Amino acid sequence: MTPGQALAAQGQKPAPPPSTTVTPSPTYPAGLTTREVEVLRLLAGGLTDLQIAEKLVLSPRTVHAHISSIYSKLGITSRSAATRYAIEHHLA
């Protein structure tokens, strides 16, 4: 007897099967990942690397790696340029 049959025998309806629909992940400009966009938003908000690390529960080294990747993907070299990009692309 299956769990669904056992519930039916007790007069209960079995739970519907879990949905297998996969929600597509959002696409961000310049090939940024979801985590990089999170870091960029916090960076644009004026947080330091350490504050970003604490907020996202990451190591400061990982935050630095994300920021380096963001700079590389956006072709920029400063926090102010990253902030400007975030504002222009409605990410901040």
HTML snippet that shows the backbone in 3Dmol.js (N, CA, C, O; Angstrom):
<script src="https://3Dmol.org/build/3Dmol-min.js"></script>
<div id="view" style="width:600px;height:400px;position:relative"></div>
<script>
const pdb = `
ATOM      1  N   MET A   1       0.850  -1.167   0.000  1.00  0.00           N
ATOM      2  CA  MET A   1       0.000   0.000   0.000  1.00  0.00           C
ATOM      3  C   MET A   1       0.905   1.243   0.000  1.00  0.00           C
ATOM      4  O   MET A   1       1.864   1.324   0.767  1.00  0.00           O
ATOM      5  N   THR A   2       0.589   2.191  -0.857  1.00  0.00           N
ATOM      6  CA  THR A   2       1.359   3.424  -0.934  1.00  0.00           C
ATOM      7  C   THR A   2       0.874   4.401   0.125  1.00  0.00           C
ATOM      8  O   THR A   2      -0.231   4.241   0.644  1.00  0.00           O
ATOM      9  N   PRO A   3       1.670   5.403   0.457  1.00  0.00           N
ATOM     10  CA  PRO A   3       1.218   6.404   1.425  1.00  0.00           C
ATOM     11  C   PRO A   3      -0.077   7.090   0.983  1.00  0.00           C
ATOM     12  O   PRO A   3      -0.936   7.385   1.813  1.00  0.00           O
ATOM     13  N   GLY A   4      -0.217   7.339  -0.303  1.00  0.00           N
ATOM     14  CA  GLY A   4      -1.441   7.965  -0.809  1.00  0.00           C
ATOM     15  C   GLY A   4      -2.652   7.075  -0.599  1.00  0.00           C
ATOM     16  O   GLY A   4      -3.730   7.558  -0.251  1.00  0.00           O
ATOM     17  N   GLN A   5      -2.477   5.760  -0.811  1.00  0.00           N
ATOM     18  CA  GLN A   5      -3.577   4.819  -0.610  1.00  0.00           C
ATOM     19  C   GLN A   5      -3.941   4.725   0.870  1.00  0.00           C
ATOM     20  O   GLN A   5      -5.116   4.610   1.217  1.00  0.00           O
ATOM     21  N   ALA A   6      -2.927   4.773   1.744  1.00  0.00           N
ATOM     22  CA  ALA A   6      -3.185   4.708   3.184  1.00  0.00           C
ATOM     23  C   ALA A   6      -3.986   5.926   3.630  1.00  0.00           C
ATOM     24  O   ALA A   6      -4.915   5.802   4.427  1.00  0.00           O
ATOM     25  N   LEU A   7      -3.629   7.099   3.120  1.00  0.00           N
ATOM     26  CA  LEU A   7      -4.376   8.306   3.476  1.00  0.00           C
ATOM     27  C   LEU A   7      -5.795   8.245   2.941  1.00  0.00           C
ATOM     28  O   LEU A   7      -6.736   8.647   3.625  1.00  0.00           O
ATOM     29  N   ALA A   8      -5.957   7.744   1.719  1.00  0.00           N
ATOM     30  CA  ALA A   8      -7.292   7.630   1.130  1.00  0.00           C
ATOM     31  C   ALA A   8      -8.153   6.676   1.954  1.00  0.00           C
ATOM     32  O   ALA A   8      -9.347   6.916   2.132  1.00  0.00           O
ATOM     33  N   ALA A   9      -7.555   5.598   2.457  1.00  0.00           N
ATOM     34  CA  ALA A   9      -8.298   4.640   3.272  1.00  0.00           C
ATOM     35  C   ALA A   9      -8.762   5.286   4.570  1.00  0.00           C
ATOM     36  O   ALA A   9      -9.778   4.879   5.134  1.00  0.00           O
ATOM     37  N   GLN A  10      -8.027   6.290   5.052  1.00  0.00           N
ATOM     38  CA  GLN A  10      -8.403   6.979   6.283  1.00  0.00           C
ATOM     39  C   GLN A  10      -9.320   8.173   5.994  1.00  0.00           C
ATOM     40  O   GLN A  10      -9.709   8.897   6.911  1.00  0.00           O
ATOM     41  N   GLY A  11      -9.660   8.374   4.729  1.00  0.00           N
ATOM     42  CA  GLY A  11     -10.548   9.467   4.358  1.00  0.00           C
ATOM     43  C   GLY A  11      -9.830  10.790   4.177  1.00  0.00           C
ATOM     44  O   GLY A  11     -10.470  11.841   4.147  1.00  0.00           O
ATOM     45  N   GLN A  12      -8.489  10.755   4.054  1.00  0.00           N
ATOM     46  CA  GLN A  12      -7.725  11.979   3.859  1.00  0.00           C
ATOM     47  C   GLN A  12      -7.202  12.022   2.434  1.00  0.00           C
ATOM     48  O   GLN A  12      -6.993  10.989   1.798  1.00  0.00           O
ATOM     49  N   LYS A  13      -6.998  13.225   1.954  1.00  0.00           N
ATOM     50  CA  LYS A  13      -6.448  13.388   0.609  1.00  0.00           C
ATOM     51  C   LYS A  13      -4.928  13.419   0.686  1.00  0.00           C
ATOM     52  O   LYS A  13      -4.363  14.084   1.554  1.00  0.00           O
ATOM     53  N   PRO A  14      -4.267  12.708  -0.213  1.00  0.00           N
ATOM     54  CA  PRO A  14      -2.808  12.782  -0.213  1.00  0.00           C
ATOM     55  C   PRO A  14      -2.343  14.161  -0.687  1.00  0.00           C
ATOM     56  O   PRO A  14      -3.037  14.841  -1.442  1.00  0.00           O
ATOM     57  N   ALA A  15      -1.159  14.555  -0.228  1.00  0.00           N
ATOM     58  CA  ALA A  15      -0.595  15.843  -0.639  1.00  0.00           C
ATOM     59  C   ALA A  15      -0.236  15.782  -2.111  1.00  0.00           C
ATOM     60  O   ALA A  15       0.186  14.735  -2.602  1.00  0.00           O
ATOM     61  N   PRO A  16      -0.397  16.894  -2.826  1.00  0.00           N
ATOM     62  CA  PRO A  16      -0.021  16.891  -4.238  1.00  0.00           C
ATOM     63  C   PRO A  16       1.486  16.670  -4.372  1.00  0.00           C
ATOM     64  O   PRO A  16       2.256  17.019  -3.477  1.00  0.00           O
ATOM     65  N   PRO A  17       1.893  16.091  -5.491  1.00  0.00           N
ATOM     66  CA  PRO A  17       3.329  15.865  -5.671  1.00  0.00           C
ATOM     67  C   PRO A  17       4.074  17.190  -5.732  1.00  0.00           C
ATOM     68  O   PRO A  17       3.512  18.196  -6.165  1.00  0.00           O
ATOM     69  N   PRO A  18       5.343  17.203  -5.301  1.00  0.00           N
ATOM     70  CA  PRO A  18       6.093  18.457  -5.335  1.00  0.00           C
ATOM     71  C   PRO A  18       6.258  18.955  -6.766  1.00  0.00           C
ATOM     72  O   PRO A  18       6.383  18.180  -7.714  1.00  0.00           O
ATOM     73  N   SER A  19       6.253  20.255  -6.881  1.00  0.00           N
ATOM     74  CA  SER A  19       6.392  20.872  -8.197  1.00  0.00           C
ATOM     75  C   SER A  19       7.799  20.653  -8.721  1.00  0.00           C
ATOM     76  O   SER A  19       8.778  20.778  -7.985  1.00  0.00           O
ATOM     77  N   THR A  20       7.887  20.326  -9.992  1.00  0.00           N
ATOM     78  CA  THR A  20       9.200  20.130 -10.606  1.00  0.00           C
ATOM     79  C   THR A  20       9.569  21.307 -11.494  1.00  0.00           C
ATOM     80  O   THR A  20      10.560  21.265 -12.222  1.00  0.00           O
ATOM     81  N   THR A  21       8.763  22.353 -11.425  1.00  0.00           N
ATOM     82  CA  THR A  21       9.043  23.536 -12.224  1.00  0.00           C
ATOM     83  C   THR A  21      10.240  24.258 -11.641  1.00  0.00           C
ATOM     84  O   THR A  21      10.275  24.557 -10.447  1.00  0.00           O
ATOM     85  N   VAL A  22      11.212  24.537 -12.476  1.00  0.00           N
ATOM     86  CA  VAL A  22      12.406  25.244 -12.044  1.00  0.00           C
ATOM     87  C   VAL A  22      12.253  26.706 -12.430  1.00  0.00           C
ATOM     88  O   VAL A  22      12.021  27.035 -13.593  1.00  0.00           O
ATOM     89  N   THR A  23      12.385  27.569 -11.447  1.00  0.00           N
ATOM     90  CA  THR A  23      12.302  28.999 -11.709  1.00  0.00           C
ATOM     91  C   THR A  23      13.644  29.449 -12.271  1.00  0.00           C
ATOM     92  O   THR A  23      14.681  29.232 -11.645  1.00  0.00           O
ATOM     93  N   PRO A  24      13.633  30.069 -13.438  1.00  0.00           N
ATOM     94  CA  PRO A  24      14.906  30.504 -13.999  1.00  0.00           C
ATOM     95  C   PRO A  24      15.537  31.587 -13.124  1.00  0.00           C
ATOM     96  O   PRO A  24      14.843  32.452 -12.589  1.00  0.00           O
ATOM     97  N   SER A  25      16.849  31.526 -12.991  1.00  0.00           N
ATOM     98  CA  SER A  25      17.521  32.542 -12.206  1.00  0.00           C
ATOM     99  C   SER A  25      17.551  33.841 -12.999  1.00  0.00           C
ATOM    100  O   SER A  25      17.637  33.828 -14.227  1.00  0.00           O
ATOM    101  N   PRO A  26      17.481  34.955 -12.289  1.00  0.00           N
ATOM    102  CA  PRO A  26      17.481  36.232 -13.003  1.00  0.00           C
ATOM    103  C   PRO A  26      18.800  36.436 -13.732  1.00  0.00           C
ATOM    104  O   PRO A  26      19.844  35.942 -13.307  1.00  0.00           O
ATOM    105  N   THR A  27      18.739  37.161 -14.821  1.00  0.00           N
ATOM    106  CA  THR A  27      19.961  37.464 -15.544  1.00  0.00           C
ATOM    107  C   THR A  27      20.377  38.879 -15.204  1.00  0.00           C
ATOM    108  O   THR A  27      19.553  39.791 -15.148  1.00  0.00           O
ATOM    109  N   TYR A  28      21.647  39.044 -14.982  1.00  0.00           N
ATOM    110  CA  TYR A  28      22.184  40.341 -14.615  1.00  0.00           C
ATOM    111  C   TYR A  28      23.131  40.819 -15.705  1.00  0.00           C
ATOM    112  O   TYR A  28      23.693  40.013 -16.447  1.00  0.00           O
ATOM    113  N   PRO A  29      23.306  42.134 -15.799  1.00  0.00           N
ATOM    114  CA  PRO A  29      24.199  42.671 -16.823  1.00  0.00           C
ATOM    115  C   PRO A  29      25.641  42.232 -16.599  1.00  0.00           C
ATOM    116  O   PRO A  29      26.056  41.948 -15.476  1.00  0.00           O
ATOM    117  N   ALA A  30      26.387  42.184 -17.686  1.00  0.00           N
ATOM    118  CA  ALA A  30      27.825  41.887 -17.686  1.00  0.00           C
ATOM    119  C   ALA A  30      28.152  40.501 -17.152  1.00  0.00           C
ATOM    120  O   ALA A  30      29.294  40.236 -16.780  1.00  0.00           O
ATOM    121  N   GLY A  31      27.164  39.616 -17.111  1.00  0.00           N
ATOM    122  CA  GLY A  31      27.418  38.255 -16.650  1.00  0.00           C
ATOM    123  C   GLY A  31      27.665  38.138 -15.155  1.00  0.00           C
ATOM    124  O   GLY A  31      28.266  37.165 -14.700  1.00  0.00           O
ATOM    125  N   LEU A  32      27.208  39.117 -14.387  1.00  0.00           N
ATOM    126  CA  LEU A  32      27.377  39.057 -12.939  1.00  0.00           C
ATOM    127  C   LEU A  32      26.524  37.929 -12.358  1.00  0.00           C
ATOM    128  O   LEU A  32      25.407  37.686 -12.817  1.00  0.00           O
ATOM    129  N   THR A  33      27.053  37.255 -11.359  1.00  0.00           N
ATOM    130  CA  THR A  33      26.294  36.216 -10.675  1.00  0.00           C
ATOM    131  C   THR A  33      25.381  36.863  -9.637  1.00  0.00           C
ATOM    132  O   THR A  33      25.516  38.049  -9.334  1.00  0.00           O
ATOM    133  N   THR A  34      24.481  36.099  -9.112  1.00  0.00           N
ATOM    134  CA  THR A  34      23.570  36.606  -8.076  1.00  0.00           C
ATOM    135  C   THR A  34      24.363  37.111  -6.880  1.00  0.00           C
ATOM    136  O   THR A  34      24.065  38.181  -6.349  1.00  0.00           O
ATOM    137  N   ARG A  35      25.372  36.353  -6.449  1.00  0.00           N
ATOM    138  CA  ARG A  35      26.180  36.754  -5.291  1.00  0.00           C
ATOM    139  C   ARG A  35      26.965  38.032  -5.591  1.00  0.00           C
ATOM    140  O   ARG A  35      27.087  38.902  -4.729  1.00  0.00           O
ATOM    141  N   GLU A  36      27.497  38.146  -6.814  1.00  0.00           N
ATOM    142  CA  GLU A  36      28.227  39.361  -7.183  1.00  0.00           C
ATOM    143  C   GLU A  36      27.311  40.581  -7.158  1.00  0.00           C
ATOM    144  O   GLU A  36      27.737  41.666  -6.762  1.00  0.00           O
ATOM    145  N   VAL A  37      26.074  40.414  -7.572  1.00  0.00           N
ATOM    146  CA  VAL A  37      25.120  41.523  -7.525  1.00  0.00           C
ATOM    147  C   VAL A  37      24.824  41.900  -6.074  1.00  0.00           C
ATOM    148  O   VAL A  37      24.693  43.082  -5.757  1.00  0.00           O
ATOM    149  N   GLU A  38      24.717  40.911  -5.198  1.00  0.00           N
ATOM    150  CA  GLU A  38      24.520  41.205  -3.776  1.00  0.00           C
ATOM    151  C   GLU A  38      25.696  42.018  -3.233  1.00  0.00           C
ATOM    152  O   GLU A  38      25.508  43.012  -2.533  1.00  0.00           O
ATOM    153  N   VAL A  39      26.904  41.580  -3.567  1.00  0.00           N
ATOM    154  CA  VAL A  39      28.104  42.291  -3.114  1.00  0.00           C
ATOM    155  C   VAL A  39      28.130  43.703  -3.700  1.00  0.00           C
ATOM    156  O   VAL A  39      28.421  44.666  -2.992  1.00  0.00           O
ATOM    157  N   LEU A  40      27.825  43.822  -4.988  1.00  0.00           N
ATOM    158  CA  LEU A  40      27.827  45.129  -5.646  1.00  0.00           C
ATOM    159  C   LEU A  40      26.819  46.072  -4.998  1.00  0.00           C
ATOM    160  O   LEU A  40      27.120  47.247  -4.787  1.00  0.00           O
ATOM    161  N   ARG A  41      25.635  45.577  -4.684  1.00  0.00           N
ATOM    162  CA  ARG A  41      24.615  46.420  -4.044  1.00  0.00           C
ATOM    163  C   ARG A  41      25.101  46.940  -2.692  1.00  0.00           C
ATOM    164  O   ARG A  41      24.910  48.112  -2.365  1.00  0.00           O
ATOM    165  N   LEU A  42      25.725  46.067  -1.917  1.00  0.00           N
ATOM    166  CA  LEU A  42      26.224  46.487  -0.604  1.00  0.00           C
ATOM    167  C   LEU A  42      27.404  47.446  -0.749  1.00  0.00           C
ATOM    168  O   LEU A  42      27.522  48.417  -0.001  1.00  0.00           O
ATOM    169  N   LEU A  43      28.269  47.167  -1.712  1.00  0.00           N
ATOM    170  CA  LEU A  43      29.403  48.050  -1.996  1.00  0.00           C
ATOM    171  C   LEU A  43      28.886  49.434  -2.375  1.00  0.00           C
ATOM    172  O   LEU A  43      29.388  50.450  -1.893  1.00  0.00           O
ATOM    173  N   ALA A  44      27.884  49.461  -3.239  1.00  0.00           N
ATOM    174  CA  ALA A  44      27.302  50.739  -3.671  1.00  0.00           C
ATOM    175  C   ALA A  44      26.610  51.457  -2.514  1.00  0.00           C
ATOM    176  O   ALA A  44      26.463  52.679  -2.531  1.00  0.00           O
ATOM    177  N   GLY A  45      26.190  50.697  -1.521  1.00  0.00           N
ATOM    178  CA  GLY A  45      25.574  51.287  -0.336  1.00  0.00           C
ATOM    179  C   GLY A  45      26.583  51.866   0.636  1.00  0.00           C
ATOM    180  O   GLY A  45      26.210  52.406   1.678  1.00  0.00           O
ATOM    181  N   GLY A  46      27.876  51.755   0.296  1.00  0.00           N
ATOM    182  CA  GLY A  46      28.908  52.359   1.122  1.00  0.00           C
ATOM    183  C   GLY A  46      29.522  51.438   2.159  1.00  0.00           C
ATOM    184  O   GLY A  46      30.303  51.895   2.994  1.00  0.00           O
ATOM    185  N   LEU A  47      29.190  50.147   2.132  1.00  0.00           N
ATOM    186  CA  LEU A  47      29.748  49.236   3.117  1.00  0.00           C
ATOM    187  C   LEU A  47      31.192  48.875   2.761  1.00  0.00           C
ATOM    188  O   LEU A  47      31.565  48.818   1.589  1.00  0.00           O
ATOM    189  N   THR A  48      31.987  48.636   3.791  1.00  0.00           N
ATOM    190  CA  THR A  48      33.365  48.204   3.594  1.00  0.00           C
ATOM    191  C   THR A  48      33.368  46.704   3.285  1.00  0.00           C
ATOM    192  O   THR A  48      32.349  46.029   3.432  1.00  0.00           O
ATOM    193  N   ASP A  49      34.520  46.194   2.858  1.00  0.00           N
ATOM    194  CA  ASP A  49      34.625  44.760   2.583  1.00  0.00           C
ATOM    195  C   ASP A  49      34.255  43.942   3.826  1.00  0.00           C
ATOM    196  O   ASP A  49      33.549  42.939   3.726  1.00  0.00           O
ATOM    197  N   LEU A  50      34.729  44.371   4.980  1.00  0.00           N
ATOM    198  CA  LEU A  50      34.444  43.652   6.215  1.00  0.00           C
ATOM    199  C   LEU A  50      32.954  43.678   6.549  1.00  0.00           C
ATOM    200  O   LEU A  50      32.399  42.666   6.976  1.00  0.00           O
ATOM    201  N   GLN A  51      32.308  44.817   6.359  1.00  0.00           N
ATOM    202  CA  GLN A  51      30.872  44.917   6.614  1.00  0.00           C
ATOM    203  C   GLN A  51      30.081  44.037   5.648  1.00  0.00           C
ATOM    204  O   GLN A  51      29.102  43.401   6.039  1.00  0.00           O
ATOM    205  N   ILE A  52      30.510  44.004   4.382  1.00  0.00           N
ATOM    206  CA  ILE A  52      29.849  43.143   3.391  1.00  0.00           C
ATOM    207  C   ILE A  52      30.007  41.686   3.806  1.00  0.00           C
ATOM    208  O   ILE A  52      29.053  40.912   3.739  1.00  0.00           O
ATOM    209  N   ALA A  53      31.207  41.313   4.233  1.00  0.00           N
ATOM    210  CA  ALA A  53      31.473  39.938   4.664  1.00  0.00           C
ATOM    211  C   ALA A  53      30.572  39.549   5.828  1.00  0.00           C
ATOM    212  O   ALA A  53      30.011  38.454   5.843  1.00  0.00           O
ATOM    213  N   GLU A  54      30.434  40.440   6.796  1.00  0.00           N
ATOM    214  CA  GLU A  54      29.583  40.156   7.955  1.00  0.00           C
ATOM    215  C   GLU A  54      28.120  40.042   7.550  1.00  0.00           C
ATOM    216  O   GLU A  54      27.410  39.152   8.017  1.00  0.00           O
ATOM    217  N   LYS A  55      27.675  40.934   6.689  1.00  0.00           N
ATOM    218  CA  LYS A  55      26.268  40.942   6.262  1.00  0.00           C
ATOM    219  C   LYS A  55      25.904  39.684   5.473  1.00  0.00           C
ATOM    220  O   LYS A  55      24.811  39.143   5.635  1.00  0.00           O
ATOM    221  N   LEU A  56      26.835  39.211   4.607  1.00  0.00           N
ATOM    222  CA  LEU A  56      26.552  38.047   3.760  1.00  0.00           C
ATOM    223  C   LEU A  56      27.104  36.743   4.334  1.00  0.00           C
ATOM    224  O   LEU A  56      27.014  35.690   3.702  1.00  0.00           O
ATOM    225  N   VAL A  57      27.665  36.821   5.516  1.00  0.00           N
ATOM    226  CA  VAL A  57      28.266  35.667   6.184  1.00  0.00           C
ATOM    227  C   VAL A  57      29.297  34.998   5.254  1.00  0.00           C
ATOM    228  O   VAL A  57      29.220  33.810   4.942  1.00  0.00           O
ATOM    229  N   LEU A  58      30.252  35.816   4.836  1.00  0.00           N
ATOM    230  CA  LEU A  58      31.349  35.369   3.991  1.00  0.00           C
ATOM    231  C   LEU A  58      32.657  35.796   4.644  1.00  0.00           C
ATOM    232  O   LEU A  58      32.665  36.633   5.547  1.00  0.00           O
ATOM    233  N   SER A  59      33.749  35.221   4.189  1.00  0.00           N
ATOM    234  CA  SER A  59      35.042  35.695   4.667  1.00  0.00           C
ATOM    235  C   SER A  59      35.405  36.965   3.907  1.00  0.00           C
ATOM    236  O   SER A  59      34.979  37.137   2.765  1.00  0.00           O
ATOM    237  N   PRO A  60      36.175  37.848   4.510  1.00  0.00           N
ATOM    238  CA  PRO A  60      36.621  39.046   3.797  1.00  0.00           C
ATOM    239  C   PRO A  60      37.389  38.689   2.518  1.00  0.00           C
ATOM    240  O   PRO A  60      37.325  39.419   1.529  1.00  0.00           O
ATOM    241  N   ARG A  61      38.102  37.582   2.542  1.00  0.00           N
ATOM    242  CA  ARG A  61      38.845  37.140   1.364  1.00  0.00           C
ATOM    243  C   ARG A  61      37.891  36.803   0.218  1.00  0.00           C
ATOM    244  O   ARG A  61      38.173  37.119  -0.938  1.00  0.00           O
ATOM    245  N   THR A  62      36.772  36.167   0.532  1.00  0.00           N
ATOM    246  CA  THR A  62      35.777  35.828  -0.489  1.00  0.00           C
ATOM    247  C   THR A  62      35.136  37.095  -1.044  1.00  0.00           C
ATOM    248  O   THR A  62      34.906  37.203  -2.249  1.00  0.00           O
ATOM    249  N   VAL A  63      34.851  38.041  -0.175  1.00  0.00           N
ATOM    250  CA  VAL A  63      34.291  39.321  -0.629  1.00  0.00           C
ATOM    251  C   VAL A  63      35.272  40.003  -1.576  1.00  0.00           C
ATOM    252  O   VAL A  63      34.876  40.513  -2.624  1.00  0.00           O
ATOM    253  N   HIS A  64      36.547  40.012  -1.208  1.00  0.00           N
ATOM    254  CA  HIS A  64      37.557  40.625  -2.068  1.00  0.00           C
ATOM    255  C   HIS A  64      37.596  39.929  -3.436  1.00  0.00           C
ATOM    256  O   HIS A  64      37.726  40.589  -4.467  1.00  0.00           O
ATOM    257  N   ALA A  65      37.483  38.598  -3.437  1.00  0.00           N
ATOM    258  CA  ALA A  65      37.475  37.849  -4.703  1.00  0.00           C
ATOM    259  C   ALA A  65      36.259  38.239  -5.550  1.00  0.00           C
ATOM    260  O   ALA A  65      36.374  38.398  -6.765  1.00  0.00           O
ATOM    261  N   HIS A  66      35.096  38.394  -4.908  1.00  0.00           N
ATOM    262  CA  HIS A  66      33.894  38.811  -5.637  1.00  0.00           C
ATOM    263  C   HIS A  66      34.071  40.218  -6.216  1.00  0.00           C
ATOM    264  O   HIS A  66      33.700  40.479  -7.361  1.00  0.00           O
ATOM    265  N   ILE A  67      34.633  41.106  -5.421  1.00  0.00           N
ATOM    266  CA  ILE A  67      34.835  42.480  -5.895  1.00  0.00           C
ATOM    267  C   ILE A  67      35.816  42.498  -7.063  1.00  0.00           C
ATOM    268  O   ILE A  67      35.606  43.226  -8.033  1.00  0.00           O
ATOM    269  N   SER A  68      36.869  41.718  -6.983  1.00  0.00           N
ATOM    270  CA  SER A  68      37.827  41.630  -8.101  1.00  0.00           C
ATOM    271  C   SER A  68      37.142  41.114  -9.357  1.00  0.00           C
ATOM    272  O   SER A  68      37.388  41.611 -10.457  1.00  0.00           O
ATOM    273  N   SER A  69      36.290  40.122  -9.192  1.00  0.00           N
ATOM    274  CA  SER A  69      35.555  39.562 -10.330  1.00  0.00           C
ATOM    275  C   SER A  69      34.597  40.600 -10.920  1.00  0.00           C
ATOM    276  O   SER A  69      34.472  40.716 -12.139  1.00  0.00           O
ATOM    277  N   ILE A  70      33.928  41.346 -10.052  1.00  0.00           N
ATOM    278  CA  ILE A  70      33.008  42.398 -10.504  1.00  0.00           C
ATOM    279  C   ILE A  70      33.774  43.442 -11.309  1.00  0.00           C
ATOM    280  O   ILE A  70      33.358  43.825 -12.402  1.00  0.00           O
ATOM    281  N   TYR A  71      34.891  43.896 -10.761  1.00  0.00           N
ATOM    282  CA  TYR A  71      35.710  44.893 -11.456  1.00  0.00           C
ATOM    283  C   TYR A  71      36.127  44.377 -12.830  1.00  0.00           C
ATOM    284  O   TYR A  71      36.066  45.107 -13.819  1.00  0.00           O
ATOM    285  N   SER A  72      36.546  43.130 -12.883  1.00  0.00           N
ATOM    286  CA  SER A  72      36.996  42.538 -14.148  1.00  0.00           C
ATOM    287  C   SER A  72      35.852  42.463 -15.157  1.00  0.00           C
ATOM    288  O   SER A  72      36.023  42.827 -16.320  1.00  0.00           O
ATOM    289  N   LYS A  73      34.696  41.994 -14.716  1.00  0.00           N
ATOM    290  CA  LYS A  73      33.549  41.852 -15.620  1.00  0.00           C
ATOM    291  C   LYS A  73      33.034  43.200 -16.113  1.00  0.00           C
ATOM    292  O   LYS A  73      32.575  43.319 -17.248  1.00  0.00           O
ATOM    293  N   LEU A  74      33.114  44.209 -15.254  1.00  0.00           N
ATOM    294  CA  LEU A  74      32.598  45.528 -15.625  1.00  0.00           C
ATOM    295  C   LEU A  74      33.657  46.403 -16.289  1.00  0.00           C
ATOM    296  O   LEU A  74      33.340  47.459 -16.836  1.00  0.00           O
ATOM    297  N   GLY A  75      34.909  45.966 -16.241  1.00  0.00           N
ATOM    298  CA  GLY A  75      35.987  46.749 -16.832  1.00  0.00           C
ATOM    299  C   GLY A  75      36.240  48.050 -16.071  1.00  0.00           C
ATOM    300  O   GLY A  75      36.496  49.096 -16.669  1.00  0.00           O
ATOM    301  N   ILE A  76      36.164  47.965 -14.750  1.00  0.00           N
ATOM    302  CA  ILE A  76      36.358  49.142 -13.904  1.00  0.00           C
ATOM    303  C   ILE A  76      37.483  48.876 -12.913  1.00  0.00           C
ATOM    304  O   ILE A  76      37.959  47.749 -12.785  1.00  0.00           O
ATOM    305  N   THR A  77      37.906  49.940 -12.205  1.00  0.00           N
ATOM    306  CA  THR A  77      39.022  49.770 -11.265  1.00  0.00           C
ATOM    307  C   THR A  77      38.803  50.436  -9.914  1.00  0.00           C
ATOM    308  O   THR A  77      39.732  50.509  -9.110  1.00  0.00           O
ATOM    309  N   SER A  78      37.587  50.925  -9.645  1.00  0.00           N
ATOM    310  CA  SER A  78      37.382  51.611  -8.365  1.00  0.00           C
ATOM    311  C   SER A  78      35.981  51.376  -7.814  1.00  0.00           C
ATOM    312  O   SER A  78      35.051  51.018  -8.537  1.00  0.00           O
ATOM    313  N   ARG A  79      35.867  51.592  -6.508  1.00  0.00           N
ATOM    314  CA  ARG A  79      34.568  51.469  -5.845  1.00  0.00           C
ATOM    315  C   ARG A  79      33.586  52.518  -6.367  1.00  0.00           C
ATOM    316  O   ARG A  79      32.396  52.242  -6.512  1.00  0.00           O
ATOM    317  N   SER A  80      34.084  53.708  -6.646  1.00  0.00           N
ATOM    318  CA  SER A  80      33.175  54.758  -7.144  1.00  0.00           C
ATOM    319  C   SER A  80      32.629  54.381  -8.519  1.00  0.00           C
ATOM    320  O   SER A  80      31.463  54.647  -8.813  1.00  0.00           O
ATOM    321  N   ALA A  81      33.460  53.764  -9.366  1.00  0.00           N
ATOM    322  CA  ALA A  81      32.977  53.323 -10.678  1.00  0.00           C
ATOM    323  C   ALA A  81      31.964  52.192 -10.516  1.00  0.00           C
ATOM    324  O   ALA A  81      30.985  52.122 -11.259  1.00  0.00           O
ATOM    325  N   ALA A  82      32.196  51.312  -9.553  1.00  0.00           N
ATOM    326  CA  ALA A  82      31.248  50.223  -9.288  1.00  0.00           C
ATOM    327  C   ALA A  82      29.923  50.786  -8.791  1.00  0.00           C
ATOM    328  O   ALA A  82      28.855  50.322  -9.190  1.00  0.00           O
ATOM    329  N   THR A  83      29.995  51.780  -7.925  1.00  0.00           N
ATOM    330  CA  THR A  83      28.782  52.421  -7.414  1.00  0.00           C
ATOM    331  C   THR A  83      28.016  53.091  -8.542  1.00  0.00           C
ATOM    332  O   THR A  83      26.795  52.966  -8.637  1.00  0.00           O
ATOM    333  N   ARG A  84      28.741  53.802  -9.394  1.00  0.00           N
ATOM    334  CA  ARG A  84      28.094  54.469 -10.534  1.00  0.00           C
ATOM    335  C   ARG A  84      27.408  53.432 -11.426  1.00  0.00           C
ATOM    336  O   ARG A  84      26.278  53.647 -11.863  1.00  0.00           O
ATOM    337  N   TYR A  85      28.080  52.308 -11.699  1.00  0.00           N
ATOM    338  CA  TYR A  85      27.506  51.250 -12.530  1.00  0.00           C
ATOM    339  C   TYR A  85      26.228  50.712 -11.879  1.00  0.00           C
ATOM    340  O   TYR A  85      25.208  50.541 -12.547  1.00  0.00           O
ATOM    341  N   ALA A  86      26.295  50.447 -10.574  1.00  0.00           N
ATOM    342  CA  ALA A  86      25.131  49.914  -9.858  1.00  0.00           C
ATOM    343  C   ALA A  86      23.940  50.867  -9.935  1.00  0.00           C
ATOM    344  O   ALA A  86      22.802  50.439 -10.124  1.00  0.00           O
ATOM    345  N   ILE A  87      24.209  52.139  -9.787  1.00  0.00           N
ATOM    346  CA  ILE A  87      23.126  53.136  -9.852  1.00  0.00           C
ATOM    347  C   ILE A  87      22.546  53.202 -11.261  1.00  0.00           C
ATOM    348  O   ILE A  87      21.328  53.206 -11.440  1.00  0.00           O
ATOM    349  N   GLU A  88      23.426  53.254 -12.260  1.00  0.00           N
ATOM    350  CA  GLU A  88      22.966  53.355 -13.652  1.00  0.00           C
ATOM    351  C   GLU A  88      22.161  52.140 -14.083  1.00  0.00           C
ATOM    352  O   GLU A  88      21.274  52.259 -14.928  1.00  0.00           O
ATOM    353  N   HIS A  89      22.452  50.975 -13.520  1.00  0.00           N
ATOM    354  CA  HIS A  89      21.759  49.736 -13.893  1.00  0.00           C
ATOM    355  C   HIS A  89      20.694  49.331 -12.877  1.00  0.00           C
ATOM    356  O   HIS A  89      20.225  48.192 -12.878  1.00  0.00           O
ATOM    357  N   HIS A  90      20.315  50.272 -12.010  1.00  0.00           N
ATOM    358  CA  HIS A  90      19.244  50.063 -11.027  1.00  0.00           C
ATOM    359  C   HIS A  90      19.514  48.854 -10.137  1.00  0.00           C
ATOM    360  O   HIS A  90      18.603  48.092  -9.814  1.00  0.00           O
ATOM    361  N   LEU A  91      20.774  48.686  -9.747  1.00  0.00           N
ATOM    362  CA  LEU A  91      21.156  47.608  -8.845  1.00  0.00           C
ATOM    363  C   LEU A  91      21.407  48.113  -7.430  1.00  0.00           C
ATOM    364  O   LEU A  91      21.585  47.325  -6.501  1.00  0.00           O
ATOM    365  N   ALA A  92      21.420  49.422  -7.278  1.00  0.00           N
ATOM    366  CA  ALA A  92      21.697  50.004  -5.953  1.00  0.00           C
ATOM    367  C   ALA A  92      20.427  50.511  -5.315  1.00  0.00           C
ATOM    368  O   ALA A  92      20.462  51.033  -4.200  1.00  0.00           O
TER     369      ALA A  92
END
`;
const viewer = $3Dmol.createViewer("view");
viewer.addModel(pdb, "pdb");
viewer.setStyle({}, {cartoon: {color: "spectrum"}});
viewer.zoomTo();
viewer.render();
</script>
